[in-house]
Structure formats: structure tokens, C-alpha cells
Amino acid sequence: MNRGKLPAFAVIATVFVLVAPACPAQVFKCVSGSGQASYQALPCENDGGRIDLPVRDPAPGEQAAARTRMRKEQGFVTDIESAREAARRSARAEQKQRDEERQAHEARCASYQERAERADADARMHLRRNRHKRDHELRARTLRDRYFSECFAAD
């Protein structure tokens, strides 16, 4: 059974119990060998006593009050279900935002590694030690530091 429908089902069942026409019923009181009493709709195996329950139809005022309570409780159920659905939508939106942020973070980390490798390759192209080679090495080191501090250490 769907959990969201349970309160509505309970309200409807309660109203039917309160408003439903009275049905005459027989109840049998059965006493076990240990003296424990139980009540059931079927006759007892050991000649239990029959008890007639007084059943009455609800008065029109009681029926109207029950209908009013039912409408009020249905309003509460509707409000609760609306709030629950709003919370679900909010949770889905937050999850989507977290997923997008995670994907952007992963793309940024991959970019750091790729750019550091490219800077290393550029530095290797310069055979002697000059300003360009130092610049490429510094850029590669900076990108690896960023990767370590933002990507590797964060995991």
C-alpha cells in the first residue's frame, strides 16, 4: 500500500464506521480453561455465553459532525501530501545541483592534469635552461599544486 494514501484511507474508513448504517451483530464471550475471556463473532466451542451488543444509528447531528471532521481531516491530509511533494521536488533539485557541481569539479580537476602535462611537454621542448622552460615548469608545478589541493586532498 502506498504510504502517502494511508492517512486518507484511515480517514475514509473512520467516516464509514461512524456514518455506516448499524448492523446487528452477535458477540460470543468465550472463557478458556485458564479463565481468560475472549470475544468473537462465532459461537464458542465450550458453550460460551451470547452477548447482544446495543447498536444504534447515529443521530443526524452526529452524522453532520462526522462529515465536518472528515472534510477537515481531508484538508489536513491534502496539506501534508502537498508539503511532502514539495519536499520531494526540493530534494530532487538539490540533488541535481550537487550532481552538476560534482561534474564541474571533476572537469576542472581533469583540466588541471591535462594542462600540467601540456606544460611539462612544453618545458621538455626547450633543451637548455631558459626563461621559457622555467615558465613552463612553474606553470606545471602550479597546476599540480592546484590539482592536489582542490581535487586530490578534497577526496
C-alpha positions in Angstrom: 0.0 0.0 0.0 1.3 3.5 -0.8 2.3 5.3 2.3 1.0 8.6 1.1 -2.5 7.2 0.8 -2.6 5.6 4.3 -3.9 8.7 6.1 -6.6 9.3 3.5 -7.6 5.7 3.8 -7.8 5.9 7.6 -10.0 9.0 7.4 -12.4 7.4 5.0 -12.5 4.2 7.0 -13.2 6.2 10.2 -16.0 8.1 8.5 -17.6 4.9 7.2 -17.5 3.4 10.7 -19.2 6.5 12.1 -21.7 7.0 9.4 -22.4 3.5 8.2 -25.8 2.1 9.0 -25.9 0.0 12.1 -25.6 -3.8 11.5 -27.0 -6.0 14.3 -24.2 -8.3 15.5 -23.8 -11.2 17.8 -20.8 -11.4 20.0 -19.9 -14.5 22.0 -17.9 -14.4 25.1 -15.7 -17.4 25.5 -13.8 -18.4 28.6 -10.7 -20.5 28.2 -9.7 -23.3 30.6 -7.3 -20.8 32.4 -10.2 -18.4 33.0 -9.2 -15.9 30.3 -12.1 -14.3 28.5 -12.2 -13.6 24.8 -14.8 -12.2 22.5 -15.6 -13.5 19.0 -18.2 -13.4 16.3 -18.5 -17.2 16.1 -20.1 -19.4 18.8 -17.7 -20.8 21.4 -16.6 -24.4 21.3 -17.4 -24.9 25.0 -20.8 -23.2 25.3 -19.8 -19.6 25.8 -22.4 -17.1 26.6 -24.0 -15.0 23.9 -24.0 -11.2 24.4 -26.2 -8.8 22.5 -24.5 -5.5 21.8 -26.7 -2.4 21.8 -26.3 -0.8 18.4 -27.9 2.5 17.5 -28.0 4.6 14.4 -26.1 7.9 14.7 -28.3 11.0 15.1 -28.3 13.4 12.1 -26.3 15.9 14.2 -23.6 13.2 14.8 -23.6 12.4 11.1 -23.1 16.1 10.2 -20.3 16.4 12.8 -18.6 13.3 11.4 -18.8 14.8 7.9 -17.4 18.1 9.1 -14.5 16.2 10.8 -13.9 14.2 7.7 -13.7 17.3 5.5 -11.3 18.9 8.0 -9.1 15.8 8.2 -9.1 15.5 4.4 -7.8 19.1 4.3 -5.0 18.2 6.7 -4.2 15.1 4.6 -4.1 17.2 1.4 -1.9 19.8 3.1 0.5 17.1 4.3 0.7 15.4 0.9 1.3 18.8 -0.8 4.1 19.6 1.7 5.6 16.1 1.1 5.6 16.5 -2.6 7.2 20.0 -2.3 9.9 18.5 -0.2 10.5 15.7 -2.8 10.8 18.3 -5.5 13.2 20.4 -3.4 15.3 17.3 -2.7 15.4 16.4 -6.4 16.5 19.9 -7.3 19.2 19.9 -4.6 20.5 16.5 -5.8 20.6 17.8 -9.4 22.6 20.9 -8.3 25.0 18.7 -6.3 25.5 16.4 -9.3 26.2 19.4 -11.6 28.7 20.8 -9.1 30.4 17.4 -8.8 30.7 17.1 -12.6 32.1 20.7 -12.9 34.6 19.8 -10.1 35.7 16.7 -11.9 36.0 18.5 -15.2 38.1 21.2 -13.5 40.4 18.6 -12.0 40.8 16.8 -15.3 41.7 20.2 -16.9 44.4 20.8 -14.2 46.0 17.5 -15.0 45.8 17.9 -18.8 47.2 21.5 -18.6 50.1 20.4 -16.3 51.0 17.6 -18.7 51.0 20.0 -21.6 53.2 22.5 -19.6 55.6 19.6 -18.9 55.7 18.8 -22.6 56.4 22.4 -23.5 59.2 22.5 -20.9 60.8 19.4 -22.4 60.8 21.0 -25.8 63.3 23.6 -24.5 66.6 21.9 -24.4 68.6 24.4 -22.5 67.5 26.2 -19.3 66.0 29.5 -20.2 63.2 31.7 -19.2 60.5 29.9 -21.2 61.5 26.5 -19.8 61.3 27.9 -16.2 57.9 29.4 -17.0 56.5 26.1 -18.3 57.9 24.2 -15.3 56.4 26.8 -12.9 53.0 26.6 -14.6 53.1 22.8 -14.4 54.0 22.9 -10.7 51.3 25.4 -10.0 48.7 23.3 -11.8 49.8 20.1 -10.0 49.5 22.0 -6.7 46.0 23.2 -7.6 45.1 19.6 -8.5 46.4 18.3 -5.2 44.8 21.0 -3.0 41.4 21.1 -4.8 41.0 17.6 -6.2 43.2 15.0 -4.6 43.1 16.3 -1.0 39.4 17.0 -1.1 38.6 13.4 -1.8 
